[in-house]
């Protein structure tokens, strides 16, 4: 049986998240249904990680096993024929022996998008967080800088979640402005639930002047999620890329 490595993009607005859930529309179940039609048999798709309801992806990675003589490119085209418009198999390739999309992932890149222009923008309605007050990207970057490195991110994970460890290593992070769009990019070895959305929620009052950049590091050190910012809307979050031994997914 072959193992195929899949790179997937999806608009998360109409999905209940990546993971299959009874009675709800998920990316995983949607992919499995399309692949089953191509293979003529049930298929289990394993993703690099779960994305929550409303979260988007440009570079989610998954693997699937199946008996097929199709080329990887032909398999991708056949699957896309059966997929809805809001999810696409962007690339397919034969995976090395023993490949596992989740266990083998070395790092992931998440991007949060903020619409910081005048008035509302219909295109960004479900794809970015609208923030009316002008944001200082440099101040936000200064607040983000102390989070880079290996730290206990207990202050930045969802209440009620029970991770195996709250220690993560942020490999790189930046805040950049492109016109009316402010982007918060974070690359880490792994992420806690709502981690990026809570970091962004903490940086927003820094950006609009209500909080000093030097208040972020004590929140991290204090390991108290009640001091962190609110969990911002899922629609601004994108899984951009996943890295594996030998390169990106």
HELIX and SHEET records of a PDB file:
HELIX    1   1 UNK A   12  UNK A   14  5                                   3    
HELIX    2   2 UNK A   27  UNK A   39  1                                  13    
HELIX    3   3 UNK A   72  UNK A   82  1                                  11    
HELIX    4   4 UNK A  122  UNK A  124  5                                   3    
HELIX    5   5 UNK A  137  UNK A  145  1                                   9    
HELIX    6   6 UNK A  154  UNK A  156  5                                   3    
HELIX    7   7 UNK A  195  UNK A  207  1                                  13    
HELIX    8   8 UNK A  213  UNK A  215  5                                   3    
HELIX    9   9 UNK A  216  UNK A  222  1                                   7    
HELIX   10  10 UNK A  234  UNK A  236  5                                   3    
SHEET    1   A 4 UNK A  45  UNK A  47  0                                        
SHEET    2   A 4 UNK A  56  UNK A  66 -1                                        
SHEET    3   A 4 UNK A   2  UNK A  10 -1                                        
SHEET    4   A 4 UNK A  87  UNK A  94 -1                                        
SHEET    1   B 5 UNK A  45  UNK A  47  0                                        
SHEET    2   B 5 UNK A  56  UNK A  66 -1                                        
SHEET    3   B 5 UNK A 237  UNK A 244  1                                        
SHEET    4   B 5 UNK A 107  UNK A 115 -1                                        
SHEET    5   B 5 UNK A 129  UNK A 130  1                                        
SHEET    1   C 4 UNK A  45  UNK A  47  0                                        
SHEET    2   C 4 UNK A  56  UNK A  66 -1                                        
SHEET    3   C 4 UNK A 237  UNK A 244  1                                        
SHEET    4   C 4 UNK A 247  UNK A 248 -1                                        
SHEET    1   D 7 UNK A  45  UNK A  47  0                                        
SHEET    2   D 7 UNK A  56  UNK A  66 -1                                        
SHEET    3   D 7 UNK A 237  UNK A 244  1                                        
SHEET    4   D 7 UNK A 107  UNK A 115 -1                                        
SHEET    5   D 7 UNK A 181  UNK A 188 -1                                        
SHEET    6   D 7 UNK A 167  UNK A 178 -1                                        
SHEET    7   D 7 UNK A 149  UNK A 152 -1                                        
END                                                                             
